[in-house]
C-alpha cells in the first residue's frame, strides 16, 4: 500500500503508541510517492539516519510535507523497528501537562497525581519517540530534555530515582528553529543537540515532477474507498495543479483531489473548475478595497515574532475578525494563529464561517 509524503499531524492531546504496542503495519520509504530529486535526496538521507543507532534526528519541513511519515520510516528502517513508535505533538498538550507526559510523575507529585504514571520516554522503550512541533517546547522544559538527551537518564516529576532511557528521539519542526534560537525562545545548546542528523523535507512546490503522480495516487485511493472507477485529470486541471503554490503541501493536494472527485459528479475526468484552487488564490490576491497594510521594519531590525504578529493583525483586519479565514489566507492552522495572537488584545470579535 502506497502512502503519500504528507503526514497527518497529531490533533489529539493524547500521544499515540504504535509498533509493538499498537500493532501498526510496518512502513517503508518505498511507500512514499515521488521521483523528484529533492524528495529522493531527503529519503536517502533518512535511510542513512535510520541505520545510525540511537542518534537524535531533526526533521525540518513545512506543514503537510510528511514529517511523521519520515519519522516512521526512520523507526521502521532501524534495528529496533519491533519496539514502540510513540508520537506526540508538543503544541497539542497544555504546557502544564507536557512535563508529566514526557517524563512521567510519581503519586502525589501534584494535586491530581493519584498514581504513578510512566512518561513517554519510558513507554517508548528502545523504540522511537517522535516529538512533533518541537519549537513549541516550553522554555522551562528545554533544559530537562537537554539533560535527558545528553545523559540518557530522566527523573519522574516528584521522584528522586534516575531512570535510564533507551529510545531514539526524532524531533520535527515546520519553522526555522535557528530564528527561535536567535530570538531567545529556544535554547541554542538544545538546538545543537537535536541537530545531530538533519533531514530537510522539500515542499511540494519544489517537487513539480511529483504533482501528477500524487494526484493520480489520491484518485486511486478515493476510487478504492468508494468502490468506483478511477477518474482522470483533464488538461486544464493539470495546468491548474502546476500553477498553484500549495502552501499546505501534500496534505492540501489530497484534500483538493478528494473534494474535486465529489464536485465532478458523474464526469469521467476532473476539470480545473472542480479543484477550486484558482478561486481561492484570487481571493487571497485581491483583498477588499480599502483594506491594505504594510509592515515596517526599522533600521534596528524587528524580531520574527513581531513580524508574524503584525501580519496576523493585518490579515484579521482584512477578514473582519474571522480567524478561520485569516488562518487560511496566511497558510497556517487556526491554533498557530491563536498562538501568534495570544498576547494581542482582539480588535474584533471572533467570527466563524457557517461552513
N, C-alpha and C positions, 0 to 999 in steps of 0.2 A: 504494500500500500504506500503510495507516494504521499508526501506531505510537503506543503509549501514552506518557503522560508519566510514565515510571517507569524511568529508565535503569538498566542493569546496571553495577555498579561494576567497576573493573578488578581482577580477582582474581589475575592472573598477576604475577610480579615483573618481567616484561619489558614495555616500553612497546609500544603499538600504533600503527602508522602507517597512515593511510587517506588517501583522497583521491587525489592524483596518484600516490602510491606504491602504496597498497593497492587502488585501483580501487573503493572503496566507492561505492554509488549515491548520488546527491545526496539531501539531506534538506531538507524544508521544514517550517516551523512549522505549515502546514496539516495535516500528518500527525499532529499531537498531538491526541488525543481529549479533548474537553471544551468546555463552553459557559459555565461559571461565570464570574462577573465577576472573581474574584481571578486565575484562570488566564489569562483573556483580557488582563487588565491586565499580567500578567507577560510574556506573549507580545508585546504591543505594545511594551513597554519593550525587550525583547530585539531586536525588529525595528529599532528606532531605533539600538540599540547596534551592530547588525551593519553599519550604514551608516557608522559612525564609523571612520575609517582608523586602524588600529593602536592604538586606545585599549584600555588594560587594563580587564578586566571581572572583577567578583567576583559569582559565583553563590552564593546562600545558600538552603539548603533542607534539610529533614530527609532522612534516608536513604530512598531509594526514591521520591523525588518527581520524578526525571527531570532531574537537573542535567547529565548528559552529553548528553541529547537537546537541551537548550537550548544547550549549547556547540556541538554540531554544527550546530544551526540558525543560530547566530551566524556560524559559519565559512562555511556554505553560502550565507548571505544577504549576505556581504561581497564586496568587489571581487576578492579573491584566493581564491575558492572552489575554483579548479582546483589550488591549491597543497596541500601535505600538511596533514592534520589529525593531530596527534600527541597521544595521550592517555597519561598516566602517573598512577598512584596513589602519592602521596608516602608513604602508610603501608605500601605493599606492597614497597618496596625498602629493604633494610637501610641504616641511617644511614651506614655506612662506604662504601657504593657510590653513594649518591644524588648526591653532588657530581660524580662521574665520569659518571653517567648524564645529568645536566643539562648540564654544561659540557664534557664530553669530557676526554681526557687524552692526553699525549704518551707515546711509547715510553720506558720506564724511569722513569715518574713514580712508580711503586711496584713492589713485587716482581713481581706478576703482569701488569704492563703491558708486554707484549712488543711491542705495535704501537700506532700512533696510533689513537685512537678519536674519532669525531665525536660531540659531545653532542647531546641532543635539541633544544636551541635552534638548532643549526646544521641538523640534519636537517629541522626544520620549515620552513626556508627563509623564504619570505614568507607562509607559511600561518599556522596556529594551533597553539600549544602549550597543551594543556589539563592543568592541574595539579589533580587531584582530591585531596580531603582535605588541602588546603593547610595546615591547622592543625597537621599532623604534621611540617612542615618543621623540621629541627633548628635550634636557635638559632645555631649556628656557621655555618650556611649562609645564614641570612637576610640578613646584610649583603651577601653576594656577589650574591644575587638582586636586592636593592635597587639595587645599583650597575648591574647589567645592565639593569634597567628604566629607570633614570634616564639612563644614558649610551648605551644601546643597543649596548654592547660587552661582550665576555666574553674570558676568557683560559682556555685549557685547563689542566687540572691538570698541573703540571710544565712548562708552557710559558711563554714570555715575549712572544709575539706577541698583540696585541689583534685580535680578530675582530669585525667588525660583525655584528649580528643584525637581522633584518627581521621576525620573527614577532610576531604578536599573542599576548599572554598572557591566557588565560581561567583564572582560579582558582576553585575551588569548595570549599565547606565545609558541613558539617552541624551545626556548632556556632556559638555566638556568639563570633566572634574578639575582640570587644570585651572579653569576660571574660578571654580569654587575654592580651590586652594589659594588663589591669588586674592579672592575676596575675604578669606579668613573663615569661611564656613565649613571647610573640610581640611582635616589635618594633613600637612604635607608628608609626614612620615608614614601615615596610614596609606596615602595615595601611592607612595613608592613601594610599600609592602604589597599592595594589591596589584600593582602594575608590573609584576614579575614577568608574566607572559600575557600579552595583549592580543586580542583578535578584534580587528575593526571590520564590522559587517556593513557592506555598502548599501546605500539607499536604492530604492527601485529606479529612480531617475538616472542612476549611473549604470543601470543594467538593461538598456533598451532591447538587447537580444533576448532577454528573458520574458518580456511582456506577453507576447503571444503564447509562448509555452505555458506560462502561468494561467493566462486567461482560458486556454483550452483545457488545462488541468482542472480548473474550477468548474468549467462547463461539464466536464465528465463527472465530477463529484456531485453536482446538482442533479444531473440526469440519473445517476445511480441512486441517489437518495429518493428521487421522485418516481423511479421506475419508468422514466420516459426516454424518448430518443434525444440524443445529444444535439444541441443547437450549434449552428455555425456562427461565424463573425462576418458581417458584411464589410466591404472595403472601407466605407465611411466610419464604421465602428473601430476598425484597426487604426485608422488615421487619428481618430479622437483619443484612443488609448495612448498613442505615441506622443501626442501633443500635451497631454495632461502632466502636471508636475508630480503628482502622487505624494502629497505631504504625509498621508497615512500609510504609505508604502504598500507592502503585500497585503496587509490586513484590509486596507481600504479597497484594493483591487478585488479581493474576494467579495466584499460587501457589494461593490458596484456590479459585479457579474451576477451575484445571486438576485439582486434587485432587478437587473435587466432581464433575466430569464422570466421573472414574473410579469414584468411590464410588456414583454414581447408577445405574450399570449400564445396563439397557435402558429405564429410565424416561424419558419424554419431557421431563420438567422437573426441575430441581434443587430440592430442598426444603431447608429450614433445617438439617435433620439431616445433610445431606451436606456442609455448609460447615465443620463442626467448629470454629466460632469461638466459640459460646456456651460449650462445654465448656472451651475454653482460657481464656476470660475468667473463668469461675467458678473455675478452678484458681488463677488469679492472685489473685482477690479473697478466697479463703478458704484461707489458709496452714494447715499442720498445727497442731493445738493445742499450745500451749506454745512455739511459735517466733514471737516477736514482737520488735520492736525500734523504737527511736526514734533520731533524730539530733538531738542538742542543739546549738544554735547560741549561743555565748556572746555577751555584750553587745559584746565587742570584734570580733565578726564571725568568719567562717571562710571560707577560700578554697573556690572551686567544686571544685577538685581534691580537697580533704579531704572535702567532702560526697559527691562521687562515690565516693571510696574507701570511706567508711563504708557507703554504700548498697550497694555491691558486696559488702562483707564480710557485711552482714546478709542479703543475698539468698543468698550461699553457705551461710550457716548454715541458711537456710530449705530449701535444696535438698540439704543434707547433703554439700556439696562438689562437686556436679555442675555444672561450669562451663557446659556446653552449655545446661542448663535454666535456670541463673541468667541467662545472656545473654538467653534468650527472655523470661524474666519481666521483665527490665529494658528490653526492646525495643531491644537493641543487638547488635552482632555479637560473636562469640567473641573475635576479635582485639582489639576495642575493650575488652572486659572484661579481657583479658590485659594490655593496656597500663595500664589503671587499677590493676591489682593487681601490677604488675611489681616494686614496691618493698615488697610486703607478704609477710611470711613466711606460707606457706599453713597454715591451721588444719586442712585436710582434704586427703587425697589426691585427685588428680583422678579423677573418676568419669565414665565415658562411658555414655550410654544405648545399649542394644542396637540401637535403631533408628538 
